[in-house]
Amino acid sequence: MRPAHPVLFVATRKGAWLFHGDADRQRWRIDGPHFLGQIINDLVLDPRDGRTLLAAASTGHLGPTLMRSTDLGAHWHEAATPPAFAASADGSGRSVKHSFWLEPGPASEPGVWYAGTSPQGLFRSTDGGDTWSPFSCLNDDPQFREWMGSEQDGTPDGPKLHSIQIDPRDPQHLYIAMSGGGVHESTDGGRSFTPLLDGLAVVEGFPLDQPTFHDPHCVRLCPGLPDRLYQQNHCGIYRLDRPATRWQRIGENMPAEIGDIGFPLVLHPHDPDTLWVFPMNGDTVWPRTSPDGKPAAYRSCDGGATWQRQDAGLPTEQAWWTVKRQAMCADAERSPGLYLGTTSGEVWASRDEGTSWACLARHLPEIYAIHIGYPRA
């Protein structure tokens, strides 16, 4: 059965937009801006109720918060208790700069949400995102704090915890990634975490066995095969098939002139062997642009053994934008559509699994995240 009409949720550096699609994904009605001028790092609809919409906002001088809506943005209410680190007795505790990653809990736990923050922190809500508490041992454990490194290190907009992935068969089993700080697994509901670093490269000159120097960009759990994970890393594209603990670098099969450096990674909703990445220029200085100004998605249909370039409809020259780690997604249809947002404020869509692309919008602010959802009345 065809799902309800899709809505694209677009989070940007200066507000949020909603794109309401028709049943055939051909026409899109734009709704926005919401929160004009505010940084929106993530914007996610709860797939379990199809009503609860959360926005991770940074509201200028008022600081970071979470906003909630149950009517697709017609009305917004601030979370009663947004994510915040526990206060320290001597006043030396950390402060949340922004919530970066919002993740609904599994179907078996309605109302549960997780949030990853910058600097690296993990938080949980059990009431649909209205009140949040620090979750698990991560935030204040001395070993994890050491692995997180300095708040001045890491990605240009600050270190962060992201890629919260929950095993749909067992809500006690989850994965998280930290930039920097590596990939970690918990099998006891967050009471403890174990690093998953075997097989992953780090920047030359740094020790492989230290989580501090591992910089995962995006980790995804296969919807139909939860024993398989894919990862777009600072040092390549990887796959992990459990119960193995060693990542296999599948990005070395990408064209040598393109390489396997990028941020987003998208999985097919029904086929665990199919995935997409969006490479960027990985030269030494990391200009963070499309290679040669010619953007393209790359798809693998065999678990990363081979890759095909998909650029039909995309600019063929002088397009120097790229795509951030949360700014690419797939819908849930049998032949999934793909959607991406660019650092130059364009929204692109493909109705044929990336074979061809069409531009839905231009001139938005820099796009931080794109998700698709299916609202319910």
C-alpha positions as CSV (number, residue, x, y, z in Angstrom):
1,M,0.0,0.0,0.0
2,R,1.3,3.4,-0.9
3,P,2.2,5.5,2.2
4,A,0.6,8.9,2.9
5,H,1.8,11.9,1.0
6,P,5.4,12.6,1.9
7,V,6.7,15.8,3.5
8,L,10.4,16.9,3.3
9,F,11.7,18.5,6.4
10,V,14.5,20.9,5.6
11,A,16.7,22.3,8.4
12,T,19.0,25.2,7.4
13,R,21.4,27.7,8.9
14,K,18.7,30.4,9.0
15,G,15.4,28.5,9.5
16,A,13.3,25.5,8.4
17,W,11.1,24.7,5.5
18,L,8.6,21.9,4.8
19,F,8.0,20.6,1.3
20,H,4.6,18.9,0.9
21,G,4.6,16.3,-1.9
22,D,1.8,14.8,-3.8
23,A,1.3,11.0,-4.0
24,D,3.5,10.7,-7.1
25,R,6.3,12.9,-5.7
26,Q,6.1,15.2,-8.7
27,R,4.7,18.4,-7.2
28,W,5.9,20.0,-4.0
29,R,4.3,22.8,-2.0
30,I,6.7,24.9,0.0
31,D,5.8,25.9,3.6
32,G,8.2,28.3,5.3
33,P,10.3,29.7,6.6
34,H,9.8,28.6,10.2
35,F,12.2,30.1,12.8
36,L,13.6,32.5,10.2
37,G,17.1,33.5,11.1
38,Q,17.6,30.8,13.7
39,I,20.0,27.9,13.2
40,I,18.1,24.6,12.8
41,N,20.4,21.7,13.0
42,D,17.8,19.0,12.7
43,L,14.1,18.6,12.0
44,V,12.5,15.2,12.4
45,L,8.9,13.8,12.3
46,D,8.2,10.9,14.6
47,P,7.4,7.9,12.3
48,R,5.5,6.2,15.1
49,D,2.7,8.7,15.5
50,G,3.1,10.8,12.3
51,R,2.4,13.9,14.3
52,T,5.2,14.9,16.7
53,L,7.8,17.1,14.9
54,L,11.0,18.1,16.7
55,A,13.3,20.9,15.7
56,A,16.8,21.3,17.2
57,A,17.1,25.1,17.3
58,S,19.8,27.7,18.3
59,T,17.8,30.8,19.0
60,G,20.4,33.5,18.8
61,H,21.3,35.1,22.1
62,L,18.8,32.7,23.9
63,G,20.9,29.7,23.1
64,P,20.1,26.1,22.1
65,T,16.7,24.5,22.7
66,L,14.3,22.0,21.2
67,M,10.9,23.0,19.7
68,R,7.9,20.7,19.3
69,S,4.9,20.8,17.0
70,T,2.0,18.3,16.6
71,D,0.4,20.1,13.7
72,L,3.2,20.2,11.1
73,G,4.5,23.5,12.3
74,A,1.3,25.5,12.5
75,H,2.1,25.9,16.2
76,W,5.4,25.4,18.0
77,H,6.2,25.0,21.7
78,E,9.6,25.0,23.4
79,A,10.6,21.8,25.2
80,A,10.0,22.1,28.9
81,T,13.5,20.8,29.6
82,P,15.9,20.8,26.6
83,P,19.1,18.7,26.7
84,A,21.6,20.0,29.2
85,F,24.6,18.6,30.9
86,A,24.5,18.0,34.6
87,A,25.8,21.0,36.6
88,S,29.1,20.5,38.4
89,A,29.8,21.5,41.9
90,D,32.8,23.7,41.0
91,G,31.1,25.3,38.0
92,S,33.5,23.6,35.5
93,G,30.8,21.6,33.7
94,R,30.1,21.6,30.0
95,S,27.3,23.5,28.2
96,V,25.3,22.2,25.2
97,K,26.1,24.4,22.2
98,H,23.4,22.8,20.1
99,S,21.5,19.6,19.7
100,F,22.8,18.1,16.4
101,W,21.1,14.7,15.9
102,L,17.5,13.8,16.8
103,E,16.5,10.1,16.7
104,P,13.1,8.6,17.4
105,G,13.2,5.5,19.5
106,P,12.0,2.1,18.3
107,A,8.4,1.2,17.6
108,S,8.3,-0.7,20.9
109,E,9.0,2.5,22.8
110,P,6.5,5.2,21.8
111,G,7.4,8.6,23.0
112,V,11.1,7.8,23.4
113,W,13.6,10.1,21.6
114,Y,17.4,10.4,21.7
115,A,19.5,13.5,21.0
116,G,23.2,13.8,20.3
117,T,24.8,17.2,21.0
118,S,27.8,19.4,20.5
119,P,30.0,19.0,22.4
120,Q,29.5,15.2,22.6
121,G,26.6,14.3,24.8
122,L,23.8,11.7,24.7
123,F,20.3,12.6,26.0
124,R,16.9,10.8,26.1
125,S,13.3,11.8,26.4
126,T,10.4,9.5,27.3
127,D,7.6,12.0,26.7
128,G,7.8,12.8,23.0
129,G,10.6,15.3,23.3
130,D,9.2,17.6,26.0
131,T,11.7,16.8,28.8
132,W,15.2,15.5,28.4
133,S,17.8,13.9,30.7
134,P,21.4,12.8,30.3
135,F,21.5,9.2,29.1
136,S,24.0,6.5,29.9
137,C,27.6,6.7,31.1
138,L,28.9,8.7,28.1
139,N,28.5,12.3,29.2
140,D,30.6,12.3,32.3
141,D,32.7,9.2,32.2
142,P,36.4,10.2,32.5
143,Q,37.5,7.7,29.8
144,F,34.9,8.9,27.3
145,R,35.6,12.5,28.1
146,E,39.2,11.9,27.3
147,W,38.3,10.2,24.0
148,M,36.1,13.2,23.1
149,G,39.1,15.5,23.1
150,S,39.0,19.2,23.4
151,E,36.0,21.2,22.4
152,Q,38.2,23.3,20.2
153,D,39.2,20.2,18.2
154,G,37.2,18.3,15.5
155,T,34.8,19.5,12.9
156,P,34.6,23.3,12.0
157,D,31.3,23.8,13.8
158,G,32.3,21.9,16.9
159,P,32.7,18.2,18.0
160,K,29.4,16.3,18.2
161,L,27.7,13.0,19.0
162,H,25.7,11.7,16.1
163,S,24.5,8.6,14.2
164,I,22.3,7.3,17.0
165,Q,21.2,3.9,15.7
166,I,18.9,1.5,17.5
167,D,18.4,-2.2,16.8
168,P,14.7,-2.6,15.9
169,R,14.8,-6.0,17.4
170,D,16.2,-4.9,20.8
171,P,15.9,-1.4,22.2
172,Q,18.8,-2.2,24.6
173,H,21.1,-2.5,21.6
174,L,22.3,0.8,20.2
175,Y,25.2,2.4,18.4
176,I,26.5,6.0,18.5
177,A,29.3,7.8,16.8
178,M,31.4,10.8,18.0
179,S,33.3,13.3,15.9
180,G,35.8,12.9,17.3
181,G,35.8,9.9,19.5
182,G,34.9,6.9,17.3
183,V,32.0,4.4,17.0
184,H,30.6,2.7,20.1
185,E,28.1,-0.1,20.8
186,S,25.9,-0.7,23.8
187,T,24.0,-4.0,24.4
188,D,22.7,-3.1,27.9
189,G,20.6,0.0,27.2
190,G,23.5,2.5,27.5
191,R,24.8,1.4,30.8
192,S,28.1,0.6,29.1
193,F,29.6,1.2,25.6
194,T,32.4,-0.7,23.7
195,P,34.4,1.0,20.9
196,L,34.1,-0.5,17.4
197,L,37.3,0.7,15.7
198,D,38.9,-2.4,14.3
199,G,39.7,-1.9,10.6
200,L,39.1,1.8,10.5
201,A,41.9,4.2,9.3
202,V,42.8,7.5,11.0
203,V,44.7,10.5,9.7
204,E,48.3,9.6,9.1
205,G,50.6,9.9,12.1
206,F,47.9,9.3,14.8
207,P,47.5,6.0,16.7
208,L,44.8,3.6,15.5
209,D,43.9,2.3,18.9
210,Q,42.9,5.7,20.4
211,P,39.2,6.5,19.9
212,T,40.1,10.2,20.2
213,F,41.6,10.2,16.7
214,H,38.7,8.4,15.0
215,D,36.3,10.6,13.1
216,P,33.2,8.8,11.8
217,H,31.0,11.1,9.7
218,C,27.8,9.0,9.4
219,V,26.9,5.5,10.6
220,R,23.7,3.8,9.4
221,L,22.0,0.6,10.4
222,C,20.3,-1.4,7.5
223,P,16.5,-1.2,7.9
224,G,16.0,-4.7,6.6
225,L,19.2,-6.3,7.9
226,P,20.1,-4.8,11.3
227,D,23.2,-6.9,11.6
228,R,24.8,-4.8,8.9
229,L,26.1,-1.3,9.3
230,Y,27.6,1.1,6.8
231,Q,29.8,4.1,7.6
232,Q,31.0,7.2,5.8
233,N,34.2,8.0,7.7
234,H,36.8,10.8,7.6
235,C,39.1,8.2,6.1
236,G,36.7,6.3,3.7
237,I,33.6,4.2,3.3
238,Y,33.2,1.0,5.4
239,R,30.8,-1.9,6.0
240,L,30.4,-4.1,9.1
241,D,28.5,-7.4,9.2
242,R,27.9,-8.6,12.7
243,P,28.8,-10.5,14.7
244,A,32.2,-9.5,13.2
245,T,33.8,-6.5,14.8
246,R,36.2,-5.5,12.0
247,W,35.1,-2.9,9.5
248,Q,35.8,-3.6,5.8
249,R,36.8,-0.6,3.6
250,I,34.4,-0.7,0.6
251,G,35.3,2.8,-0.5
252,E,38.5,1.6,-2.1
253,N,36.3,0.4,-4.9
254,M,35.2,3.9,-5.8
255,P,36.9,5.6,-8.8
256,A,40.4,6.6,-7.8
257,E,39.9,10.1,-9.2
258,I,36.9,10.6,-7.0
259,G,38.0,8.8,-3.8
260,D,35.7,7.8,-0.9
261,I,35.7,11.0,1.3
262,G,32.3,12.6,2.1
263,F,29.7,13.1,4.8
264,P,26.2,11.6,4.0
265,L,25.4,8.0,3.5
266,V,21.9,6.8,2.6
267,L,20.6,3.2,2.7
268,H,17.9,1.6,0.5
269,P,14.8,1.0,2.7
270,H,14.4,-2.6,1.4
271,D,17.6,-3.8,0.0
272,P,20.6,-4.1,2.4
273,D,23.1,-4.2,-0.5
274,T,22.1,-0.8,-2.0
275,L,23.5,2.4,-0.6
276,W,24.4,5.9,-1.8
277,V,27.1,8.4,-0.9
278,F,27.9,11.9,-2.1
279,P,31.7,12.3,-2.3
280,M,33.5,15.6,-1.9
281,N,37.0,16.8,-2.7
282,G,39.3,14.9,-0.3
283,D,42.5,16.6,-1.2
284,T,45.0,17.4,1.5
285,V,43.5,20.8,2.3
286,W,39.9,19.5,2.2
287,P,38.2,22.3,0.3
288,R,34.9,20.6,1.1
289,T,33.5,21.1,-2.4
290,S,32.2,18.7,-5.1
291,P,35.2,17.1,-6.9
292,D,36.2,19.4,-9.8
293,G,32.9,21.3,-9.3
294,K,30.9,18.4,-10.8
295,P,28.6,17.0,-8.1
296,A,27.3,13.4,-8.3
297,A,25.9,10.7,-6.1
298,Y,27.5,7.3,-6.2
299,R,25.4,4.1,-5.8
300,S,26.4,0.6,-5.0
301,C,24.0,-2.3,-5.5
302,D,26.3,-5.0,-4.2
303,G,27.3,-3.9,-0.7
304,G,30.1,-1.7,-1.9
305,A,31.9,-4.1,-4.3
306,T,31.2,-1.7,-7.3
307,W,29.9,1.9,-7.6
308,Q,28.0,3.8,-10.3
309,R,28.1,7.6,-10.8
310,Q,24.6,9.2,-10.8
311,D,24.7,12.8,-12.0
312,A,22.0,13.1,-14.7
313,G,20.3,16.5,-14.2
314,L,22.9,17.8,-11.7
315,P,25.2,20.6,-12.8
316,T,28.0,19.5,-15.1
317,E,30.5,22.3,-14.1
318,Q,31.2,25.1,-11.8
319,A,29.0,23.7,-9.0
320,W,31.2,23.8,-5.9
321,W,28.7,22.9,-3.3
322,T,28.6,19.7,-1.2
323,V,26.2,17.8,1.0
324,K,26.4,17.6,4.8
325,R,26.0,14.4,6.8
326,Q,22.3,14.7,7.5
327,A,21.4,16.5,4.3
328,M,20.5,13.4,2.2
329,C,17.8,10.8,2.7
330,A,15.5,8.3,1.0
331,D,11.8,7.8,1.2
332,A,10.0,4.5,2.0
333,E,8.5,3.6,-1.3
334,R,9.2,0.4,-3.1
335,S,11.4,2.3,-5.6
336,P,12.7,4.9,-3.2
337,G,13.1,8.5,-4.0
338,L,16.2,10.3,-3.0
339,Y,16.5,13.9,-1.6
340,L,19.5,16.1,-0.9
341,G,20.2,19.6,0.3
342,T,23.3,21.5,-0.6
343,T,25.6,23.9,1.1
344,S,24.5,26.5,-1.4
345,G,20.8,26.2,-0.4
346,E,19.4,23.9,-3.2
347,V,17.1,21.0,-2.8
348,W,17.4,18.2,-5.3
349,A,15.2,15.1,-5.7
350,S,15.2,11.9,-7.7
351,R,12.2,9.7,-8.2
352,D,14.2,6.8,-9.8
353,E,16.7,5.9,-7.1
354,G,19.3,8.5,-8.2
355,T,19.2,7.8,-12.0
356,S,18.1,11.3,-12.7
357,W,17.8,14.5,-10.5
358,A,15.6,17.6,-10.5
359,C,15.9,20.8,-8.5
360,L,13.0,21.5,-6.2
361,A,14.3,24.8,-4.7
362,R,17.2,27.2,-4.9
363,H,18.5,30.1,-2.8
364,L,17.6,28.7,0.6
365,P,20.2,29.2,3.3
366,E,22.9,26.5,3.8
367,I,21.1,23.2,4.4
368,Y,22.1,21.2,7.4
369,A,19.6,18.3,7.4
370,I,16.9,16.8,5.2
371,H,14.5,14.1,6.4
372,I,11.3,12.7,4.9
373,G,8.2,11.7,6.8
374,Y,4.6,10.7,6.3
375,P,2.2,12.7,8.5
376,R,-1.0,11.3,9.8
377,A,-4.2,13.3,10.2
